[in-house]
Amino acid sequence: MEKLKQGVVLITGTTSGVGLNTLKPLISSGWKVVAINRSNKRAFEEASKILSQDDLNKISFIKIDLSDLNEVREGAQEISTKFKDSLKILICNAAVYKPRLRRPERSPQGFENSMAVNHFGHFLLINLLINDLINSDKEINLKGKNISFTPRITILGTVTANYLEFGGKIPIPAPADLGDLAGFEKGFLSPISMANGKNFKPGKAYKDSKLCNMITIQELAKRYPCEKIICNSLYPGCVANSKLFRNTPWIFRLLFPLFQKFITGGYVTEKLAGQRVALVATDSELFHSGAHWSWGNRQKLVGKVFSQKLSKRIIDNELSQKTWNLSMKLVGLE
């Protein structure tokens, strides 16, 4: 039997935290990896601290600043040229969170930056690569075996974007809520900085961007049959000591991990979170398109994975379609 190409996984944001700790389980499962970051140098240096040279040889580092839609387009073209036939999985992990900002930072296109990176950059990347994913070779070679594998898109969601969970109802600074998307409709340029067009709240801007991520998965699952591509999201647990929280007050960074470990039970290590991301992206049993995967007893290794119920703000058909259509317009696809 002809030996097929090794399957390729693309993952964004691997210089620290969950993304960095997803590399090893992906490689150990037989996948090649394309790591997308703002700095190839930093991404390689951080990966070198936890991976062997043999593992590093299985990673291709490609520089893309997700906040810059022009870089996303150029990077997507490079990825398509190099990996078109073997790209099977896209993991959207990278995120920025700056809850102490007084004024919004702006992307090169003029958008509020957390929405630009967390949502628009990933949204454009998905749409530019989805045909490559769908039309890639039907079979791939994993660890010496030829297998059939349905392409996947996996996005990291968050408990703070799901109003059905306690973490999604916390009113500090406000729960995730896109409202009527007035900010998107008006072009999302200065002085507009929020999807709903209201005053800037940096913590809510992050929550709203993750809400858009989870809406994107739901809309993808409606638009593409699961026989062609599986689209899912997950919340692996609270990685409370992640560098995602480096822009929070020091007292928060001190107490938040303790709160998650001993009060909520939601704390997970970066290593465990990375294993869970790799599982959702690759496991043959987690094939339900549109599922949002979570874990009972999140910080325990024996926690059982289950499909978490999602709030209306995520699954509402009218809001989902409107978010998709306006996002298409804002990233220049319409």
C-alpha positions as CSV (number, residue, x, y, z in Angstrom):
1,M,0.0,0.0,0.0
2,E,1.2,3.5,-0.9
3,K,2.4,5.5,2.1
4,L,0.4,8.7,2.3
5,K,1.5,12.1,3.5
6,Q,1.5,12.8,7.3
7,G,-1.5,14.8,8.4
8,V,-0.9,18.4,9.3
9,V,-2.4,20.4,12.2
10,L,-2.4,24.2,12.1
11,I,-2.5,25.9,15.6
12,T,-2.3,29.6,16.5
13,G,-0.6,31.0,19.6
14,T,2.1,28.5,20.7
15,T,4.6,30.8,22.5
16,S,3.1,30.0,25.9
17,G,0.2,28.4,27.8
18,V,-2.3,26.1,26.3
19,G,-1.0,26.4,22.7
20,L,2.5,25.6,23.7
21,N,1.4,22.6,25.7
22,T,-0.8,21.3,22.8
23,L,2.3,20.7,20.6
24,K,3.6,17.6,22.3
25,P,0.4,15.6,22.4
26,L,-0.3,16.4,18.7
27,I,3.2,15.3,17.7
28,S,3.0,12.2,19.8
29,S,-0.2,11.2,18.0
30,G,1.6,11.3,14.7
31,W,0.8,14.8,13.4
32,K,2.9,17.4,11.8
33,V,2.3,20.9,13.1
34,V,2.2,24.3,11.6
35,A,2.6,26.9,14.5
36,I,1.3,30.4,13.8
37,N,2.6,33.2,16.0
38,R,3.7,36.9,15.8
39,S,7.3,35.8,16.3
40,N,8.9,32.7,14.9
41,K,12.0,33.2,16.9
42,R,10.1,33.3,20.2
43,A,7.9,30.4,19.2
44,F,10.9,28.3,18.4
45,E,12.7,29.2,21.6
46,E,9.7,28.4,23.8
47,A,9.0,25.1,22.0
48,S,12.7,24.2,22.4
49,K,12.4,24.3,26.1
50,I,9.8,21.4,26.2
51,L,10.4,19.5,23.0
52,S,13.1,17.2,21.7
53,Q,15.0,18.1,18.4
54,D,13.0,15.3,16.7
55,D,9.8,16.9,17.8
56,L,10.9,20.3,16.7
57,N,11.7,18.9,13.2
58,K,8.0,18.1,12.9
59,I,6.9,21.8,13.4
60,S,6.8,24.4,10.7
61,F,6.8,27.9,12.2
62,I,5.0,30.6,10.1
63,K,4.8,34.2,11.2
64,I,1.3,35.8,11.2
65,D,0.1,38.7,13.3
66,L,-3.6,37.9,13.6
67,S,-4.4,41.5,14.3
68,D,-3.3,42.4,10.8
69,L,-5.7,41.0,8.2
70,N,-3.2,41.6,5.4
71,E,-0.7,39.3,7.2
72,V,-3.5,36.8,7.6
73,R,-4.1,36.8,3.9
74,E,-0.4,36.5,3.1
75,G,0.1,33.7,5.6
76,A,-2.9,31.8,4.5
77,Q,-1.5,31.8,0.9
78,E,1.8,30.5,2.2
79,I,0.0,27.7,4.2
80,S,-2.1,26.8,1.2
81,T,0.9,26.6,-1.1
82,K,2.9,24.4,1.3
83,F,0.3,22.2,3.0
84,K,-2.9,22.2,0.8
85,D,-3.2,18.4,0.3
86,S,-2.4,17.4,3.9
87,L,-3.9,20.2,6.1
88,K,-6.6,18.4,8.1
89,I,-7.0,20.4,11.3
90,L,-7.2,24.1,12.2
91,I,-7.0,24.9,16.0
92,C,-7.8,28.6,16.8
93,N,-6.1,29.1,20.2
94,A,-4.4,32.5,20.2
95,A,-6.0,35.3,22.3
96,V,-5.2,38.6,23.9
97,Y,-6.8,39.8,27.1
98,K,-6.0,43.3,28.5
99,P,-8.6,44.1,31.1
100,R,-6.7,47.1,32.5
101,L,-6.8,49.2,29.3
102,R,-8.4,52.6,29.7
103,R,-8.6,53.2,25.9
104,P,-8.9,50.6,23.2
105,E,-5.9,49.5,21.3
106,R,-6.4,49.4,17.5
107,S,-5.4,46.9,14.9
108,P,-3.7,47.9,11.6
109,Q,-7.2,48.0,10.1
110,G,-8.5,50.2,12.9
111,F,-10.5,47.6,14.8
112,E,-10.5,47.2,18.6
113,N,-7.6,44.8,19.0
114,S,-9.0,42.0,21.2
115,M,-11.8,41.5,18.7
116,A,-9.3,41.9,15.8
117,V,-7.0,39.1,17.1
118,N,-9.4,36.8,18.9
119,H,-12.2,36.9,16.3
120,F,-11.5,38.7,13.0
121,G,-8.0,37.2,12.5
122,H,-9.2,33.7,13.1
123,F,-12.5,34.2,11.2
124,L,-10.6,35.3,8.1
125,L,-8.0,32.5,8.5
126,I,-10.8,29.9,8.7
127,N,-12.5,31.2,5.6
128,L,-9.3,31.4,3.6
129,L,-8.3,27.8,4.4
130,I,-11.6,25.9,4.8
131,N,-11.7,24.7,1.1
132,D,-8.1,23.4,1.6
133,L,-9.2,21.5,4.6
134,I,-12.3,20.0,2.9
135,N,-10.5,19.1,-0.3
136,S,-7.3,17.7,1.4
137,D,-6.4,14.1,0.8
138,K,-9.1,11.8,2.3
139,E,-6.5,9.5,3.9
140,I,-3.4,10.4,5.8
141,N,-0.6,8.5,7.4
142,L,-0.4,8.6,11.3
143,K,2.3,6.6,13.0
144,G,2.8,4.3,10.0
145,K,-0.9,3.6,9.4
146,N,-3.1,5.0,6.6
147,I,-6.3,6.2,8.0
148,S,-9.4,8.2,6.9
149,F,-9.8,11.4,8.8
150,T,-12.6,14.0,8.4
151,P,-11.1,17.6,8.6
152,R,-11.8,19.6,11.7
153,I,-11.9,23.2,12.9
154,T,-11.5,23.6,16.7
155,I,-11.8,26.9,18.6
156,L,-11.0,27.5,22.2
157,G,-14.1,29.0,23.8
158,T,-14.5,30.2,27.4
159,V,-16.9,29.7,30.3
160,T,-17.3,33.5,30.4
161,A,-19.0,33.6,27.0
162,N,-21.7,31.0,27.9
163,Y,-24.5,32.6,29.9
164,L,-25.8,29.2,31.0
165,E,-22.7,28.7,33.2
166,F,-22.0,30.6,36.4
167,G,-18.8,32.1,34.9
168,G,-20.8,33.5,32.0
169,K,-23.1,35.5,34.4
170,I,-20.4,37.3,36.3
171,P,-21.2,41.0,35.9
172,I,-17.6,42.2,36.1
173,P,-17.4,44.3,34.0
174,A,-20.4,42.8,32.2
175,P,-21.4,39.4,30.8
176,A,-20.6,38.7,27.1
177,D,-23.4,40.2,25.0
178,L,-23.2,41.4,21.4
179,G,-26.6,43.3,21.7
180,D,-27.9,44.2,18.3
181,L,-24.4,44.4,16.8
182,A,-24.7,48.1,16.2
183,G,-20.9,48.5,16.5
184,F,-20.3,46.0,13.8
185,E,-23.0,47.5,11.6
186,K,-21.4,50.9,11.8
187,G,-18.0,49.6,10.7
188,F,-16.3,49.0,14.0
189,L,-13.8,51.8,13.6
190,S,-12.9,54.6,16.0
191,P,-14.6,55.8,18.0
192,I,-16.5,52.5,18.1
193,S,-14.8,49.8,20.1
194,M,-17.5,47.4,21.2
195,A,-19.7,45.0,19.1
196,N,-22.8,46.6,20.5
197,G,-21.6,50.1,19.9
198,K,-21.5,51.1,23.5
199,N,-18.7,52.4,25.7
200,F,-15.4,50.5,25.8
201,K,-15.1,47.9,28.6
202,P,-11.8,46.0,28.0
203,G,-12.8,42.8,30.0
204,K,-16.2,42.7,28.2
205,A,-14.4,43.2,24.8
206,Y,-12.5,40.0,25.5
207,K,-15.6,38.1,26.5
208,D,-17.5,39.4,23.4
209,S,-14.7,38.3,21.1
210,K,-14.8,34.8,22.6
211,L,-18.6,34.8,22.2
212,C,-18.0,35.5,18.5
213,N,-15.6,32.6,18.4
214,M,-18.2,30.2,19.7
215,I,-20.9,31.6,17.4
216,T,-18.5,31.1,14.5
217,I,-18.3,27.4,15.3
218,Q,-22.1,27.1,15.5
219,E,-22.5,28.8,12.2
220,L,-19.8,26.7,10.5
221,A,-21.6,23.6,11.7
222,K,-24.8,24.8,10.0
223,R,-23.2,25.8,6.8
224,Y,-21.0,22.7,6.2
225,P,-22.1,19.1,6.5
226,C,-20.3,17.0,9.1
227,E,-19.4,14.5,6.5
228,K,-17.1,17.2,5.0
229,I,-15.8,18.9,8.1
230,I,-16.3,18.7,11.8
231,C,-16.5,22.1,13.6
232,N,-16.3,22.2,17.4
233,S,-15.2,24.3,20.4
234,L,-14.1,23.5,23.9
235,Y,-13.4,24.9,27.3
236,P,-10.6,22.7,28.8
237,G,-10.9,24.3,32.3
238,C,-9.5,27.5,33.8
239,V,-5.7,27.7,33.2
240,A,-5.5,30.3,35.9
241,N,-1.7,30.7,35.8
242,S,-1.6,31.2,32.1
243,K,0.2,34.2,30.6
244,L,-3.2,35.2,29.2
245,F,-3.7,36.9,32.6
246,R,-0.4,38.7,32.6
247,N,-2.1,42.1,32.2
248,T,-4.3,41.7,35.2
249,P,-3.4,43.2,38.7
250,W,-0.8,41.3,40.7
251,I,-3.3,40.5,43.5
252,F,-5.6,38.9,40.9
253,R,-2.7,36.7,39.5
254,L,-1.9,35.6,43.1
255,L,-5.5,34.8,44.2
256,F,-7.2,33.7,41.0
257,P,-5.4,30.3,40.8
258,L,-6.1,29.6,44.4
259,F,-9.8,30.5,43.9
260,Q,-10.0,28.2,40.9
261,K,-8.2,25.3,42.6
262,F,-10.0,25.3,46.0
263,I,-13.3,27.1,45.5
264,T,-14.6,26.4,42.0
265,G,-12.6,23.3,41.2
266,G,-12.2,24.6,37.7
267,Y,-8.4,25.0,37.6
268,V,-6.4,22.9,35.2
269,T,-2.7,22.9,34.4
270,E,-1.4,24.1,31.1
271,K,-0.3,20.6,30.3
272,L,-3.7,19.1,30.9
273,A,-5.4,21.8,28.9
274,G,-3.1,21.2,26.0
275,Q,-3.9,17.4,26.1
276,R,-7.6,18.2,26.1
277,V,-7.3,20.6,23.1
278,A,-5.4,17.9,21.2
279,L,-8.0,15.3,22.1
280,V,-10.9,17.4,20.9
281,A,-9.1,18.2,17.7
282,T,-8.1,14.7,16.8
283,D,-10.1,12.0,18.7
284,S,-12.3,9.8,16.5
285,E,-15.0,9.6,19.2
286,L,-15.5,13.4,19.5
287,F,-16.9,13.8,16.0
288,H,-20.1,15.8,16.7
289,S,-20.1,19.0,14.7
290,G,-21.4,22.0,16.6
291,A,-20.5,20.5,20.0
292,H,-18.9,22.6,22.8
293,W,-16.8,20.1,24.8
294,S,-16.2,20.6,28.5
295,W,-15.2,18.4,31.4
296,G,-16.8,17.4,34.7
297,N,-14.4,17.8,37.6
298,R,-12.3,19.9,35.3
299,Q,-9.1,19.8,37.3
300,K,-9.1,16.0,37.6
301,L,-7.5,13.7,35.1
302,V,-10.5,11.4,35.4
303,G,-12.9,14.2,34.5
304,K,-15.4,13.0,31.8
305,V,-15.7,15.0,28.6
306,F,-19.3,16.0,27.7
307,S,-21.1,18.4,25.3
308,Q,-21.9,21.5,27.3
309,K,-25.3,23.2,26.7
310,L,-24.9,26.7,25.2
311,S,-26.9,29.9,25.8
312,K,-29.2,31.6,23.3
313,R,-26.6,34.2,22.8
314,I,-24.4,31.6,21.1
315,I,-27.0,29.4,19.3
316,D,-29.7,31.9,18.3
317,N,-30.0,31.6,14.5
318,E,-30.7,35.2,13.7
319,L,-27.8,36.5,15.8
320,S,-25.5,33.8,14.5
321,Q,-26.2,34.6,10.9
322,K,-25.9,38.4,11.5
323,T,-22.6,38.0,13.3
324,W,-21.3,35.9,10.4
325,N,-22.5,38.2,7.7
326,L,-21.1,41.3,9.4
327,S,-17.8,39.6,10.1
328,M,-17.5,38.6,6.5
329,K,-18.0,42.3,5.5
330,L,-15.6,43.6,8.1
331,V,-12.7,41.2,7.1
332,G,-13.2,42.0,3.4
333,L,-14.8,38.8,2.2
334,E,-17.9,40.5,0.9
